[in-house]
């Protein structure tokens, strides 16, 4: 917890709260990010917990401390423990919490945990090349823009996505 947010381990019981959060801004309609529709939160959580069980993900819900409300989700993914690498992603917040302190607070908590507790060597982040708001937010954190992976994956609508990759190395933390 810190910066007005608390990251809590994601559980099936969070489905209704995530469904309420995702409706603020109809986030599932955005083509350049993967956010569950309100009726897809159970499956979203199940996928995240399968990833946790196989060691590739560590998912959280984001709680706004002031309102005691679940406002979104984030996780480590594509974990490569052998080299101390995690990616931060699957991050989304109810529209009323976007462009506030929430994203910075969450990312700093996740980076601090990765570097200071888990002793990771690198924290990576990625976003769709069309998601300029996300790129700006990642750059404000001081992450290094590593490059663009062209035609890297499919968006949920099937169109090809160019992915912008960022990283922070342990030696660059906490600067």
C-alpha positions in Angstrom: 0.0 0.0 0.0 1.1 3.6 -0.6 0.2 6.7 -2.5 -3.5 6.3 -1.7 -3.8 2.8 -3.2 -3.5 -0.8 -2.0 -2.7 -3.7 -4.2 -4.5 -6.9 -3.1 -4.1 -10.4 -4.4 -6.7 -11.0 -7.0 -9.4 -13.5 -6.0 -12.6 -14.8 -7.6 -14.6 -12.8 -5.0 -13.4 -9.6 -6.7 -15.4 -10.2 -9.9 -18.4 -8.0 -9.0 -16.1 -5.1 -8.0 -14.0 -5.4 -11.1 -17.2 -5.5 -13.2 -18.3 -2.2 -11.6 -14.9 -0.6 -12.2 -14.8 -1.6 -15.8 -18.1 0.0 -16.5 -16.7 3.4 -15.6 -15.6 4.4 -19.1 -16.8 1.3 -21.0 -13.1 0.2 -21.0 -13.7 -3.1 -22.7 -14.6 -1.2 -25.9 -11.1 0.1 -26.3 -9.5 -1.7 -29.2 -5.8 -1.2 -28.1 -6.1 -2.8 -24.7 -7.5 -6.0 -23.2 -10.0 -5.1 -20.5 -12.8 -7.5 -19.7 -16.4 -6.7 -20.3 -18.5 -6.6 -17.1 -19.8 -10.1 -17.8 -16.3 -11.4 -18.5 -14.7 -10.6 -15.1 -15.0 -14.2 -13.8 -13.1 -15.5 -16.8 -10.5 -12.7 -16.6 -9.8 -13.6 -13.0 -9.7 -17.3 -13.7 -7.1 -16.7 -16.5 -5.0 -14.6 -14.1 -5.2 -17.2 -11.4 -4.2 -19.9 -13.9 -1.2 -17.8 -14.7 -0.4 -17.4 -11.1 -0.6 -21.2 -10.5 1.8 -21.9 -13.4 4.2 -19.2 -12.2 3.9 -16.8 -15.2 1.7 -14.2 -13.5 1.0 -12.5 -10.2 -2.3 -10.5 -10.4 -3.7 -7.8 -8.1 -6.8 -5.7 -7.8 -6.2 -2.0 -7.1 -8.1 -0.5 -4.2 -8.5 3.2 -3.8 -7.9 3.7 0.0 -9.9 6.9 0.4 -13.1 5.4 -1.0 -12.3 1.7 -0.1 -13.3 0.8 -3.6 -11.8 -1.6 -6.1 -10.9 0.6 -9.1 -8.9 -1.7 -11.4 -6.3 -4.4 -11.9 -2.6 -4.9 -12.6 -0.2 -7.7 -12.5 3.3 -9.1 -13.1 3.3 -11.3 -16.2 5.8 -13.0 -18.4 7.8 -13.8 -15.3 11.2 -15.2 -16.0 12.5 -16.0 -12.5 15.8 -17.5 -13.6 17.0 -14.1 -14.8 15.0 -11.9 -12.4 12.7 -10.4 -15.0 9.0 -9.4 -14.6 6.7 -7.4 -16.8 4.1 -5.1 -15.4 0.9 -5.1 -17.4 -2.8 -6.0 -17.7 -3.2 -2.6 -16.0 -6.5 -0.8 -16.2 -8.4 1.6 -14.0 -11.9 3.0 -13.9 -12.0 6.1 -16.1 -12.5 8.5 -13.1 -9.1 7.3 -11.8 -7.1 7.6 -15.0 -4.7 10.5 -15.3 -4.6 10.7 -11.5 -2.0 9.6 -8.9 -3.2 6.0 -9.1 -1.1 4.7 -12.0 2.1 6.2 -10.7 1.4 4.9 -7.2 0.7 1.4 -8.5 3.7 1.3 -10.8 6.1 2.5 -8.0 4.7 -0.1 -5.6 5.2 -2.8 -8.2 8.7 -1.7 -9.1 9.7 -1.3 -5.4 8.4 -4.9 -4.7 10.2 -6.3 -7.8 13.5 -4.7 -7.1 13.6 -4.4 -3.3 11.7 -7.6 -2.2 12.0 -10.0 -5.2 15.6 -8.8 -6.2 14.7 -8.6 -9.9 17.2 -7.4 -12.3 14.7 -5.8 -14.7 11.1 -4.7 -14.8 9.6 -4.4 -18.2 6.5 -2.7 -19.5 4.8 -2.8 -22.9 1.9 -1.1 -24.6 0.2 -0.8 -27.9 1.9 1.7 -30.2 -1.5 3.4 -30.6 -1.9 3.9 -26.8 0.0 7.2 -26.6 -1.5 7.9 -23.1 0.0 4.7 -21.7 3.3 5.5 -23.4 3.4 8.9 -21.8 2.6 7.5 -18.4 5.4 4.9 -18.7 7.9 7.5 -19.8 6.9 9.8 -16.8 8.0 6.9 -14.6 11.5 7.1 -16.1 11.4 3.8 -18.0 13.7 3.4 -20.9 12.0 3.0 -24.3 13.7 -0.1 -25.7 12.0 -0.1 -29.0 9.0 -1.2 -31.0 8.2 -4.8 -31.9 6.3 -4.5 -35.1 3.4 -6.8 -35.9 4.1 -8.4 -32.5 0.7 -9.7 -31.5 -3.0 -9.6 -32.4 -5.4 -7.1 -30.8 -8.7 -8.5 -29.5 -10.3 -7.5 -32.8 -7.7 -9.6 -34.7 -5.8 -6.6 -36.1 -2.0 -6.7 -35.8 -0.5 -4.7 -33.0 2.9 -3.0 -32.8 4.1 -3.1 -29.3 6.3 -0.5 -27.6 8.7 -2.0 -25.0 10.1 -0.3 -22.0 12.4 -1.4 -19.1 13.9 -0.3 -15.9 17.1 -2.0 -14.7 17.9 -2.6 -11.0 20.8 -0.2 -11.3 18.5 2.5 -12.5 16.2 2.1 -9.5 15.0 4.1 -7.7 16.1 7.0 -9.9 
